[in-house]
Amino acid sequence: MKAFTYQRTTSPAEAAAASAEPNARIIAGGTNLLDLMKLEIETPVHLVDINRLDLAKIEDTPDGGLRIGALVSNSDLAADTRVRARYGVLSRALLAGASAQLRNKATTGGNLLQRTRCSYFYDITKPCNKRVPGSGCAALAGLNRMNAILGGSDQCIAANPSDMSVAMRVLDARVETVDGNGKSRDIPIADFHRLPGTTPQLDTNLQPGELITAVTLPPPPPGRQIYRKIRDRASYAFALVSVAAVVDVVAGSIRSARIACGGLAPKPWRVPQAEAALTGAQANVQSFDAAATAFLEGARGYGGNDFKIPLARRSLSAVLTHITSA
């Protein structure tokens, strides 16, 4: 790990301003950043510690939603009685991620910002456009079992690793930020993460010197909620495919449906056409298959991850069958 300077800040605006300095990074739980620093994938010269800021509260909003501070730990968020009762898909997604020890340290803001787990991103001896723009993407013709089948480009096929973000996407969360001048911004979760395109080094649409302060959830949508994660082992593994779903069914007819997937794309993946195919349809194999076809339109495997296409189709069908049969 290379040497760095360290600063504790007293306000979100101060932290945002400090993080705008060249090669400075925000640190909270550090569960991802410290690993990257040890491998010299991230080499910040200055760390801005935000742990003493008043950003660790979960508060009810006037419209019946929740406001979650950026420093709320994954463990505390998953265990909150309001989250468990009203946003079960979020609680389940958080508990499916990492280990208990990491969840105790990992924060809501940090979870949104965690970097891909593509093996070539973590191997500094191999080309990776996300790590070194213009160096190439070794995953395209290499070991790509964990990589994306949707939303990638010829520059990058890294998949987003976050479980929490998939649930946030299906719940239509919004991300609150502040900059060094104290100006705030409210970003829909759908617009927060970026697809790689020709700039794979940019994971999100945050601007330099912009700090996440909170995530807000609207009132819970109607229907049953579920999060299912398919992975290589039962714990401490990233998703091959994950499905977050909220479906409202009455007398076998689907009144509304929301579906988001993880493990398949560089950002949590949600397809309005797939949800439209379910809305008003009967809860049966035919409607589930139509939704899966719409959801996976444009999917492309790169050899090692070809299996994700049929696995995603089966996973979507299994989740929809389960959520509509109870």
C-alpha positions in Angstrom: 0.0 0.0 0.0 1.3 3.4 -0.9 1.6 6.3 1.6 -1.3 8.7 1.9 -2.4 11.6 4.0 -5.6 11.5 6.1 -8.3 14.0 7.1 -11.3 13.9 9.3 -14.1 16.2 8.2 -16.9 17.9 10.2 -19.5 18.5 7.5 -20.7 16.9 4.3 -19.8 19.9 2.3 -16.2 20.0 3.7 -15.8 16.3 2.9 -17.1 16.8 -0.6 -14.7 19.7 -1.2 -11.8 17.7 0.2 -12.6 14.7 -2.0 -12.4 17.0 -5.1 -8.7 17.4 -4.7 -6.6 15.4 -7.2 -6.4 11.7 -6.3 -8.4 12.0 -3.1 -10.9 9.4 -1.9 -13.7 9.3 0.6 -13.4 6.5 3.2 -16.2 5.2 5.4 -16.3 1.4 6.2 -13.4 0.9 3.7 -14.5 -2.7 3.0 -13.8 -2.3 -0.7 -11.4 0.7 -0.9 -8.8 -0.8 1.5 -8.6 -4.0 -0.5 -8.1 -2.0 -3.7 -5.4 0.1 -2.0 -3.5 -3.0 -0.8 -3.5 -4.3 -4.4 -2.5 -0.8 -5.7 -5.5 -0.7 -8.0 -6.5 2.4 -6.1 -3.6 4.6 -5.1 -5.1 7.7 -3.4 -2.7 10.3 -2.0 -5.4 11.6 0.4 -8.2 9.9 2.3 -11.2 11.9 3.6 -12.8 10.1 6.6 -16.5 10.8 6.9 -17.3 8.5 9.8 -18.0 11.3 12.3 -20.6 13.0 10.1 -24.2 12.8 11.1 -25.2 10.5 8.3 -26.1 7.3 10.1 -29.9 7.7 10.7 -32.9 5.9 9.2 -35.8 8.3 9.2 -39.5 8.2 8.1 -40.4 10.6 5.4 -43.8 12.5 5.3 -45.0 10.4 2.3 -44.5 7.1 4.0 -41.1 6.3 2.7 -37.7 6.1 4.4 -34.6 8.3 4.3 -31.4 6.2 4.9 -28.2 8.0 5.8 -25.1 7.2 3.7 -23.3 5.9 6.8 -26.0 3.5 7.9 -24.3 0.1 8.0 -25.7 -2.8 5.9 -26.4 -4.8 9.1 -28.4 -2.0 10.7 -30.3 -1.3 7.5 -31.2 -5.0 7.1 -32.3 -5.3 10.7 -34.4 -2.2 10.9 -38.0 -3.1 11.7 -39.4 -0.7 9.1 -37.2 -2.1 6.4 -38.1 -5.6 7.3 -41.8 -4.9 7.4 -42.1 -2.6 4.4 -39.1 -3.3 2.2 -38.4 -7.0 2.6 -36.7 -7.2 -0.7 -34.0 -4.8 0.5 -33.5 -6.6 3.8 -33.1 -9.9 2.1 -30.7 -8.5 -0.5 -28.5 -7.0 2.2 -28.4 -10.2 4.1 -27.4 -12.1 0.9 -24.3 -9.9 0.6 -20.8 -10.6 2.0 -20.4 -11.8 5.6 -21.8 -10.6 8.9 -18.4 -8.9 9.7 -18.4 -7.0 6.4 -22.0 -6.0 6.7 -21.2 -4.5 10.1 -18.7 -2.2 8.5 -20.1 -1.7 5.0 -22.2 1.5 4.5 -25.2 2.3 2.4 -23.2 4.9 0.4 -20.2 2.7 0.0 -22.3 -0.2 -1.2 -23.6 1.9 -4.0 -20.0 2.8 -5.0 -18.3 -0.6 -4.8 -16.2 -1.5 -7.8 -16.6 -4.6 -10.0 -15.2 -7.9 -9.0 -14.0 -8.8 -12.6 -10.9 -10.8 -12.1 -9.0 -8.7 -14.7 -9.8 -5.5 -12.8 -8.2 -7.1 -9.8 -5.1 -8.3 -11.7 -2.8 -5.3 -12.3 -0.7 -7.5 -14.7 -3.6 -7.7 -17.2 -5.2 -5.1 -19.4 -8.4 -3.6 -18.1 -10.1 -0.5 -19.5 -11.9 0.2 -16.2 -8.6 0.3 -14.3 -6.4 1.7 -17.1 -8.4 3.4 -19.9 -7.2 2.4 -23.3 -5.3 -0.7 -22.2 -8.0 -3.2 -23.5 -10.4 -5.6 -22.0 -8.9 -9.0 -21.2 -12.3 -10.4 -20.2 -13.7 -10.3 -23.7 -11.8 -13.4 -24.7 -10.6 -14.5 -21.3 -12.1 -15.8 -18.1 -15.5 -14.2 -18.1 -17.7 -16.5 -16.1 -18.8 -13.7 -13.7 -19.1 -11.0 -16.4 -22.0 -9.2 -17.9 -24.3 -10.5 -20.7 -26.3 -7.2 -20.9 -25.3 -3.6 -21.2 -21.6 -4.2 -21.8 -19.5 -2.8 -24.7 -16.4 -3.8 -26.6 -14.5 -1.7 -24.0 -15.8 -3.6 -20.9 -18.1 -6.4 -19.8 -17.6 -6.1 -16.0 -20.7 -6.8 -13.9 -21.9 -4.7 -11.0 -21.4 -6.7 -7.8 -23.9 -5.0 -5.4 -26.9 -6.9 -4.0 -28.3 -3.8 -2.2 -28.3 -1.8 -5.4 -30.5 -4.4 -7.2 -33.2 -4.0 -4.5 -32.8 -0.2 -4.5 -33.4 -0.3 -8.2 -36.6 -2.3 -8.0 -37.9 0.1 -5.2 -37.1 3.2 -7.3 -34.8 4.7 -4.7 -33.2 8.1 -5.1 -29.6 9.1 -4.1 -29.1 12.4 -2.4 -25.7 14.1 -2.8 -23.9 17.3 -1.8 -21.0 19.1 -3.4 -18.2 21.3 -1.8 -20.4 24.4 -2.1 -23.2 22.8 -0.2 -25.4 22.3 -3.3 -27.5 19.2 -3.1 -28.7 16.9 -5.9 -31.3 14.1 -6.1 -30.4 11.3 -8.5 -32.9 8.5 -9.4 -31.2 5.2 -8.8 -31.9 4.3 -12.5 -29.5 7.1 -13.5 -26.9 6.7 -10.8 -24.8 3.8 -12.3 -23.4 4.1 -15.8 -23.0 1.6 -18.6 -19.4 1.3 -19.8 -19.8 2.6 -23.4 -16.5 4.2 -24.3 -15.8 5.4 -20.7 -15.7 2.2 -18.6 -13.6 3.8 -16.0 -16.6 5.8 -14.9 -18.9 3.6 -12.7 -21.5 6.3 -11.7 -22.7 9.7 -12.7 -21.4 11.4 -9.6 -19.3 14.5 -10.3 -15.8 15.0 -8.8 -16.2 16.4 -5.3 -19.8 15.1 -4.9 -20.6 13.1 -1.7 -23.6 10.7 -1.2 -25.5 11.8 1.9 -28.5 9.6 1.9 -30.8 7.3 -0.1 -34.5 7.8 0.0 -37.1 5.2 -0.6 -40.7 6.0 -1.8 -43.6 4.3 0.0 -43.5 0.6 -0.6 -45.1 -0.6 -3.8 -48.1 -3.0 -3.6 -47.5 -6.7 -3.8 -45.2 -9.4 -2.5 -41.4 -8.8 -2.5 -38.7 -11.3 -3.0 -34.9 -11.4 -3.5 -33.3 -14.5 -4.9 -29.5 -14.9 -5.4 -27.9 -17.7 -7.4 -24.2 -18.1 -6.6 -21.5 -20.7 -6.6 -21.7 -21.3 -2.8 -24.2 -20.5 -0.1 -22.4 -17.6 1.4 -19.8 -14.9 0.8 -20.0 -15.1 -3.0 -21.1 -12.7 -5.6 -24.2 -13.3 -7.7 -24.1 -15.2 -11.0 -27.8 -14.0 -11.3 -29.9 -12.3 -8.7 -33.6 -11.3 -9.0 -35.4 -8.7 -7.0 -39.2 -8.7 -7.7 -42.3 -6.9 -6.4 -45.5 -8.4 -7.9 -49.1 -7.7 -7.0 -51.4 -10.5 -7.9 -55.2 -10.8 -7.5 -57.1 -13.9 -8.4 -54.4 -15.1 -10.6 -54.1 -11.9 -12.6 -51.0 -9.7 -12.3 -51.9 -6.1 -11.5 -48.4 -4.7 -11.3 -44.8 -6.1 -11.5 -41.3 -4.8 -11.0 -38.2 -6.9 -11.7 -34.5 -6.0 -11.4 -31.6 -8.3 -11.8 -28.0 -8.4 -10.6 -25.0 -10.3 -11.9 -26.0 -9.7 -15.5 -25.0 -6.1 -16.3 -22.7 -3.2 -15.4 -25.6 -1.8 -13.4 -28.7 -3.2 -11.8 -30.8 -4.2 -14.8 -34.5 -3.4 -15.1 -36.5 -3.6 -18.4 -39.9 -1.7 -18.6 -41.0 -3.9 -21.5 -40.7 -7.0 -19.3 -42.8 -5.5 -16.6 -45.4 -4.4 -19.2 -45.6 -7.9 -20.5 -46.6 -9.1 -17.0 -49.0 -6.3 -16.1 -52.6 -7.4 -16.7 -51.5 -10.9 -17.7 -52.4 -14.2 -16.1 -49.8 -15.6 -13.7 -48.7 -18.6 -15.8 -45.8 -20.0 -17.7 -46.6 -18.2 -20.9 -46.6 -14.8 -19.4 -43.4 -15.5 -17.4 -41.7 -16.7 -20.6 -42.7 -13.6 -22.4 -41.4 -11.4 -19.6 -38.1 -13.3 -19.6 -37.7 -12.9 -23.4 -38.2 -9.1 -23.1 -35.9 -8.9 -20.1 -33.1 -10.7 -21.9 -33.4 -9.0 -25.3 -29.9 -8.3 -26.6 -28.2 -10.6 -24.1 -24.8 -11.9 -25.4 -22.5 -14.4 -23.9 -18.7 -14.3 -24.3 -17.9 -18.0 -23.9 -17.4 -18.5 -20.2 -20.6 -16.8 -19.3 -22.9 -18.2 -22.0 -24.7 -20.2 -19.3 -26.0 -17.0 -17.7 -28.6 -16.5 -20.4 -30.6 -19.7 -19.7 -29.8 -19.4 -16.0 -31.4 -15.9 -15.9 -34.4 -17.2 -17.8 -35.0 -20.0 -15.4 -34.3 -17.8 -12.4 -36.9 -15.2 -13.5 -39.5 -17.9 -14.2 -38.8 -19.5 -10.8 -39.1 -16.2 -8.9 -42.3 -15.3 -10.7 -43.8 -18.7 -10.1 -43.0 -18.5 -6.4 -44.1 -14.9 -5.8 -47.5 -15.4 -7.6 -48.4 -18.8 -6.2 -48.6 -17.9 -2.5 
